[in-house]
Amino acid sequence: MDHRRAVSALASDLGVLADVIGASGTEAGPLKLQLRGPLSLAATVSLHHGEKILSDAGARRDLAESLADGAAGHLRDLRRVTGAGPLAVVIEEPEAAAILEGTIPTASGYRTLRAMPRHEATGHWAALVHGLRDAGAETVVLSPGPGFPSAPTAGGTTWGDLVGDALAAGFDTLMLGAGADMGAWERMAELVDEGGQLWLEAIDPLGVLPGVNATVERIHRPFRMIGMPDAQLGALTLLPAPGLEQTTPETVRRVLHRLTQTADALGQLRVGG
């Protein structure tokens, strides 16, 4: 019964999206989707006895395969109903650092679950990216959330490791928070130097909306500090941080408007550089 209700709700949402696109009087353009990734799902969904799926290697594999299949089907339905394209998909993995560090608590809370091997995480991501590509996704971005150190720690996975694993899995780039440390910025700068793109969570929709100048400075300062020329500001794609769906329609409009203003201001800096 729960499954039927979920399928019905999702079909209804797709219908509403198609209606909104149709009402605009223009052809459907680019569209971005966000999906929770296989690692974070394994850390938040429980088995029948109450422990997280993360604790069972076989269950992790089944979940990852199911997600890859379901996400691909959802993308095909989206293209069929809306005609939108190109499609970009952001895979959210807010628990990735804790999973790879082995700091996710057990159901009892008295100990932590064993860290997931990096090769397994990369394999799960690769299967998901492959399914999304086959379903028509043109850009797939990993949004790992905070928690990755810049310098190596005992058994830790650094931003450098994460970037390498993500690219090996087939992701086009990573999402970086505007408040990330300089080590993360420096690693992403290497991608930009190689012709890649940088997706940046520029505004927190759940916080106080910053002014345009403050937002531009927050982005431009680390860009200057790592020695990147203003001419490469065009490699940035600005987005809101997670949480937009928890706000009001008015807040959504204000956040998107502020992102547009910030992008315009950065574009002026780029031309000047």
C-alpha positions in Angstrom: 0.0 0.0 0.0 2.8 2.4 0.9 4.5 1.6 -2.4 1.3 2.3 -4.4 0.9 5.6 -2.6 4.5 6.6 -3.3 4.2 5.7 -7.0 1.0 7.7 -7.3 2.5 10.7 -5.5 5.5 10.7 -7.8 3.4 10.4 -10.9 1.3 13.3 -9.7 4.4 15.4 -9.1 5.6 14.7 -12.6 2.3 15.7 -14.0 2.4 19.0 -12.1 5.9 19.7 -13.4 4.7 19.0 -17.0 1.8 21.4 -16.4 4.0 24.1 -15.1 6.4 23.8 -18.1 3.4 23.7 -20.5 1.9 26.8 -18.9 5.1 28.8 -19.5 4.5 28.8 -23.2 8.0 27.8 -24.0 9.8 24.6 -24.8 11.2 22.7 -21.8 14.8 23.6 -21.2 17.6 22.3 -18.9 16.5 20.6 -15.8 18.3 19.6 -12.6 17.3 16.8 -10.3 18.7 15.9 -6.9 18.8 12.3 -5.5 20.1 10.8 -2.3 23.1 8.6 -3.1 23.6 4.9 -2.3 26.1 5.5 0.6 23.8 7.9 2.5 20.7 5.8 1.9 22.6 2.8 3.4 23.3 4.9 6.5 19.7 6.0 7.0 17.6 3.1 6.0 17.3 0.1 8.4 17.0 -3.6 8.0 14.1 -5.5 9.6 16.0 -6.0 12.8 16.6 -2.3 13.2 20.3 -2.1 12.2 21.2 0.2 9.3 21.7 -1.4 5.9 25.3 0.0 6.0 26.1 -2.9 8.4 25.4 -5.6 5.8 27.6 -5.8 2.6 24.9 -7.8 0.7 22.2 -5.4 1.7 24.3 -2.5 0.6 24.8 -4.0 -2.8 21.1 -4.8 -3.2 20.2 -1.2 -2.2 22.8 0.3 -4.6 21.5 -1.8 -7.5 17.9 -1.0 -6.8 18.7 2.7 -6.6 20.5 2.7 -9.9 17.6 0.9 -11.6 15.0 3.1 -10.0 16.8 6.4 -10.7 17.3 5.5 -14.3 13.6 4.7 -14.6 12.6 8.0 -13.0 14.8 9.9 -15.4 13.2 8.2 -18.4 9.8 9.0 -17.0 10.8 12.6 -16.5 12.1 13.0 -20.1 8.9 11.3 -21.5 6.5 13.5 -19.5 8.2 16.9 -19.7 10.4 16.7 -22.7 13.0 18.6 -20.7 16.7 18.5 -21.5 19.6 18.6 -21.1 19.3 16.8 -17.7 21.7 17.3 -14.8 21.6 15.1 -11.8 23.1 15.9 -8.4 23.8 12.9 -6.2 23.7 14.0 -2.5 25.9 12.1 -0.1 25.9 14.1 3.1 26.9 11.0 5.1 29.8 10.1 2.9 32.6 11.4 5.1 31.3 9.6 8.2 30.7 6.4 6.2 34.2 6.3 4.8 35.7 7.3 8.2 33.7 4.6 10.0 31.9 7.0 12.5 28.3 6.1 11.8 26.8 4.9 15.1 25.1 1.5 15.3 21.4 1.3 16.2 22.3 0.9 19.9 24.6 3.9 19.8 27.3 2.1 21.8 29.7 1.6 18.9 30.2 2.6 15.3 29.8 0.7 12.1 32.9 -0.4 10.1 34.0 2.0 7.4 32.9 1.2 3.9 35.9 0.4 1.7 36.6 3.2 -0.8 36.6 0.7 -3.7 33.1 -0.4 -2.8 31.8 3.2 -2.5 33.3 4.0 -6.0 31.7 0.9 -7.4 28.2 1.8 -6.1 28.6 5.4 -7.5 29.8 4.0 -10.8 26.7 1.8 -11.2 24.4 4.7 -10.4 26.2 7.1 -12.8 26.1 4.4 -15.6 22.4 3.9 -15.1 21.8 7.7 -15.2 23.9 8.1 -18.3 22.0 5.4 -20.1 18.7 7.1 -19.1 19.8 10.4 -20.7 21.6 12.4 -18.0 24.2 14.6 -19.5 25.8 15.9 -16.3 26.1 14.0 -13.1 27.5 15.8 -10.0 28.5 14.4 -6.6 27.5 16.5 -3.6 29.4 15.0 -0.8 28.6 17.5 2.0 31.1 18.6 4.7 33.5 16.5 6.6 36.4 15.7 4.3 39.8 16.9 5.6 42.3 18.5 3.3 45.3 16.8 4.9 45.5 13.0 5.5 44.3 11.6 8.8 44.6 8.2 10.3 42.7 6.0 7.8 40.8 9.1 6.6 39.7 10.0 3.1 40.7 13.5 2.0 39.2 15.8 -0.6 41.9 14.8 -3.0 41.0 11.1 -2.5 37.3 12.0 -2.9 37.9 13.9 -6.2 39.8 11.0 -7.6 37.2 8.4 -6.6 34.4 10.5 -7.9 36.0 11.0 -11.3 36.8 7.3 -11.5 33.1 6.6 -10.9 32.1 8.7 -13.8 30.9 11.9 -12.1 31.6 15.1 -14.1 32.5 17.1 -11.1 31.8 17.7 -7.4 29.6 20.2 -5.5 31.6 22.4 -3.2 30.2 24.4 -0.3 31.0 28.1 -0.3 32.4 27.7 3.2 34.8 24.9 2.3 38.4 25.1 3.5 41.2 26.1 1.2 42.4 22.6 0.7 39.1 21.7 -1.0 39.2 24.9 -3.1 42.8 24.1 -4.2 41.8 20.6 -5.3 38.8 21.9 -7.2 41.0 24.5 -8.8 43.0 21.8 -10.4 39.9 20.5 -12.0 39.1 23.9 -13.4 42.6 24.3 -14.7 42.1 21.0 -16.6 39.0 22.4 -18.2 36.4 21.1 -15.7 33.5 22.8 -14.0 32.9 23.7 -10.4 29.4 23.5 -8.9 29.1 25.8 -5.9 26.5 25.8 -3.1 26.5 29.6 -2.9 23.5 30.3 -0.6 22.0 28.5 2.4 18.2 28.7 1.9 17.6 27.9 5.5 19.7 30.8 6.8 19.5 34.6 6.6 19.7 35.7 2.9 23.0 37.5 2.4 23.4 40.5 0.2 24.8 40.3 -3.3 28.1 41.9 -2.3 28.6 39.6 0.6 27.8 36.5 -1.5 30.2 37.6 -4.3 33.0 38.3 -1.8 32.5 34.9 -0.1 33.0 33.2 -3.5 35.6 35.6 -5.0 38.0 35.7 -2.0 39.0 32.0 -2.0 39.0 32.1 -5.8 41.7 34.9 -5.6 43.6 33.2 -2.7 44.2 30.1 -4.8 45.5 32.1 -7.6 42.7 31.6 -10.1 42.2 34.4 -12.6 38.8 36.1 -12.8 38.5 34.9 -16.4 37.9 31.4 -15.1 34.9 32.5 -13.0 32.8 31.2 -15.9 33.7 27.6 -14.8 31.4 28.2 -11.7 27.8 27.0 -11.6 25.9 28.5 -8.6 23.2 26.7 -6.8 21.5 26.9 -3.4 22.6 24.6 -0.6 20.3 21.7 0.3 17.1 22.7 2.1 15.2 24.7 -0.6 12.3 22.2 -0.4 11.8 23.1 3.3 11.2 26.8 2.6 8.2 28.8 1.3 7.6 29.6 -2.4 8.5 33.2 -1.6 11.8 32.2 -0.1 12.5 30.0 -3.1 12.0 33.0 -5.4 14.2 35.3 -3.3 17.0 32.7 -3.1 16.9 32.1 -6.9 16.8 35.8 -7.6 19.8 36.4 -5.3 21.7 33.6 -7.1 21.0 35.2 -10.4 22.2 38.6 -9.1 25.4 37.0 -7.8 26.0 35.2 -11.1 25.6 38.5 -13.0 28.0 40.2 -10.6 30.6 37.5 -11.0 30.1 37.7 -14.8 31.1 41.3 -14.7 34.2 40.5 -12.7 35.0 37.8 -15.3 34.7 40.3 -18.1 36.9 42.7 -16.3 39.5 40.0 -15.6 
